[in-house]
Amino acid sequence: MMIRSFGRLAVAAAVSAGIATPAMAAENTRLALGISGWTGFAPLILADKAGIFKKHGIEVDLKMIPQSSRNLALASGSIECAATTVETHVAWNTNGVPITQIFQMDKSYGADGIVARNGIKSIADLKGKSVAVSAPGTSPYFLVAWVLNKNHMSMKDINVVTLEPDAAAQAFIAGSNDAASTYEPYLSSVRDKPQVGHILATTLDYPMIMDTVGCSPKWLKANPKTAKALTDSYFDALDMITKDPDQAYTIMGAASKQTAQQFKESASLLRWANRADNEKFFASQIVPFMKEASVILKEAGVIRKLPDNYAALYDASYIK
């Protein structure tokens, strides 16, 4: 009896003193989210610059982190959430860095691709050639692995030169390497210079690049309202793109040193996923894709085993 009374008194004293007990602890409305300069992530930048995050009562620190390092940032706790491709979420989870996907951002429709010298006419011609591509566990690497797999080849058939997407495109334009895997806005830098090479394949030919935002499961459990506000902010950013495209493209283009028109052209090669798209994606598309992607990830040596439970890799409740 005395112990219970003391417990009540302790809680009352804590409330009086303004000290939060574990059950009373407020959500943290601040979070760090890892992204890159990929065009598909621009609505998050718009949500930041246009005050949409603030309207939803959250403060989001958008950190530019290469895809190959985002899992390390997540594991160290320097970020709570990350935007990346679906198969990368699978790889991180399988390799010991838990992350739960909560909303889909985009799907590439020609915004990711492989560029090659003009003498390389087919995927088969890549055999024995030098291909600049980011590290294993990134979307450019997975793109190459996927395309090779669909053409009865593997990463062992090419000579990999490890470069990030922007550097891969720049090196290719400068005359280095036989081919490169990159994405918008860097892909267009090669598209505009046909004398140095051509686009060999894109996600129009091989639709397999789609991005989601995921967060640490531990952070999600402690901050569900903040995660919901993050999701709703993304959808509000899409609404702004529809209602005020000129301002939206200007803001998003400035982040990648593009004019509004240049950014609009880059964005035409992808589709941002609205709430209805998200509902369809999580209901019927994400699991089949993760299963197919996992087989290729294992073949490419990115993961050693297939996931035990695909349903545990996402939580669709935040898109409602």
SULRAQUI-V121149 format. One record per pair of residues at least 12 apart in sequence whose ideal C-beta (glycine too) atoms are under 8 Angstrom apart, sorted by the first residue. I is the first residue (numbers start at 1). J is the second residue. Records with the same first field share a line. If there is no record, write none. Layout:
# SULRAQUI-V121149
I->J / J
This chain:
# SULRAQUI-V121149
25->222
27->222 / 223 / 224 / 225 / 226
28->222 / 223 / 226
29->57 / 58 / 59 / 226 / 229
30->58 / 59 / 60 / 61
31->58 / 59 / 60 / 61 / 79 / 80 / 81 / 215 / 219 / 223 / 226 / 230
32->60 / 61 / 63 / 78 / 79 / 80 / 81
33->60 / 61 / 62 / 63 / 79 / 80 / 81 / 82 / 83 / 213 / 230
34->63 / 65 / 70 / 73 / 74 / 79 / 81 / 82 / 83 / 84
35->62 / 63 / 64 / 65 / 82 / 83
36->64 / 65 / 66 / 67 / 83
37->64 / 166 / 185 / 255 / 256
38->183 / 184 / 211
39->111 / 183 / 184 / 185 / 256 / 263 / 266 / 267 / 269 / 270
40->105 / 106 / 108 / 111 / 211 / 270 / 272
41->83 / 105 / 106 / 211
42->252 / 255 / 256 / 263 / 267
43->105 / 234 / 237 / 238 / 241 / 252 / 272
44->60 / 62 / 83 / 105 / 213 / 234 / 237
45->62 / 251 / 252 / 255
46->237 / 240 / 241 / 248 / 251 / 252
47->60 / 233 / 234 / 236 / 237
48->60 / 62
49->251 / 255
50->237 / 240 / 247 / 248 / 251
52->233 / 236 / 237 / 240
53->229 / 230 / 233
55->233 / 236
56->229 / 230 / 232 / 233 / 236
57->229
58->226 / 229 / 230 / 233
60->230 / 233
63->78 / 79
65->79 / 82
66->134 / 138 / 164
67->84 / 85 / 88 / 134 / 137 / 138 / 139
68->134 / 135 / 137 / 138 / 164
70->82 / 84
71->88 / 92 / 95 / 97 / 99 / 137
74->92 / 97 / 99 / 216
75->96 / 97
80->215 / 216 / 219 / 223
81->213 / 214 / 215 / 216 / 219 / 227 / 230
82->99 / 213 / 214 / 215
83->105 / 211 / 212 / 213
84->139 / 211 / 212 / 214
85->139 / 142 / 209 / 210 / 211 / 212
86->101 / 210 / 211 / 212 / 286 / 289 / 290 / 293
87->139 / 142 / 289 / 290 / 293 / 294 / 296 / 297
88->137 / 138 / 139 / 142
89->101 / 212 / 214 / 313
90->290 / 293 / 294 / 297 / 303 / 307 / 313
91->137 / 297 / 302 / 303
92->137
93->307 / 313
94->294 / 297 / 303 / 304 / 305 / 306 / 307
95->137 / 303
98->216 / 217 / 218
99->214 / 215 / 216 / 217
100->214 / 215 / 216 / 217 / 220 / 312 / 313 / 314 / 315
101->212 / 213 / 214 / 286 / 313 / 314 / 315
102->212 / 213 / 214 / 215 / 220 / 227 / 230 / 231 / 314 / 315 / 316 / 318 / 319
103->212 / 213 / 231 / 234 / 273 / 278 / 318 / 319
104->210 / 211 / 212 / 273 / 277 / 278 / 281 / 282 / 286
105->211 / 212 / 213 / 234 / 272 / 273
106->210 / 211 / 270 / 271 / 272 / 273
107->207 / 209 / 210 / 211 / 270 / 271 / 273
108->183 / 202 / 203 / 207 / 209 / 210 / 269 / 270
109->203 / 204 / 207 / 269 / 270 / 271
110->202 / 203 / 204 / 269 / 270
111->183 / 184 / 187 / 202 / 203 / 209 / 266 / 269 / 270
112->139 / 140 / 143 / 181 / 182 / 183 / 184 / 187 / 202 / 203 / 209
113->143 / 181 / 182 / 183 / 187 / 199 / 200 / 201 / 202 / 203
114->126 / 131 / 143 / 144 / 147 / 179 / 180 / 181 / 199 / 200 / 201 / 202
115->169 / 172 / 179 / 180 / 182 / 187 / 190 / 197 / 198 / 199 / 200
116->129 / 178 / 179 / 180 / 197 / 198 / 200
117->178 / 179 / 196 / 197
118->194 / 197 / 198
120->178 / 179 / 200
122->200
123->147 / 148 / 151 / 153 / 200 / 201
124->151 / 153
126->148 / 153 / 157 / 158 / 178 / 179 / 200
127->153 / 157 / 158
128->157 / 158 / 159
129->158 / 159 / 178 / 179
130->158 / 159 / 161 / 177 / 178 / 179
131->144 / 158 / 159 / 160 / 161 / 177 / 178 / 179 / 180 / 181
132->161 / 162 / 163 / 167 / 168 / 171 / 172 / 176 / 177 / 179 / 180 / 181
133->160 / 161 / 162 / 163 / 168 / 180 / 181
134->162 / 163 / 164 / 165 / 168 / 181
135->162
136->300 / 301 / 302
137->302
139->183 / 209
140->165 / 168 / 181 / 182 / 183
141->181 / 300 / 302
142->208 / 209 / 293 / 296 / 297 / 300 / 302
143->181 / 203 / 206 / 208 / 209
144->158 / 181
145->296 / 297 / 299 / 300 / 302
146->206 / 208 / 293 / 296
147->201 / 206
149->296 / 299
150->206
154->299 / 300
155->300 / 301
161->176 / 177
163->180
165->181 / 182 / 183 / 186
166->182 / 186
168->180 / 181 / 182 / 186
169->182 / 186 / 187 / 189 / 190
170->186 / 189
172->190 / 196 / 197
173->189 / 190 / 193 / 196
175->196
179->197 / 200
183->209
184->266 / 267 / 269 / 270
185->256 / 258 / 262 / 263 / 266
187->199 / 202 / 269
188->265 / 266
202->269
208->289 / 293
210->281 / 289
212->314
213->230 / 231 / 234
214->314
215->227
220->315
224->318
227->318
228->318
230->318
231->318 / 319
235->274 / 275
238->272 / 274
241->272
245->264
246->260
249->261 / 263 / 264 / 267
252->267
275->319
278->316 / 319
279->316 / 319
282->314 / 316 / 319
283->316
286->314
287->310 / 311
290->307 / 310 / 313
291->310
294->306 / 307
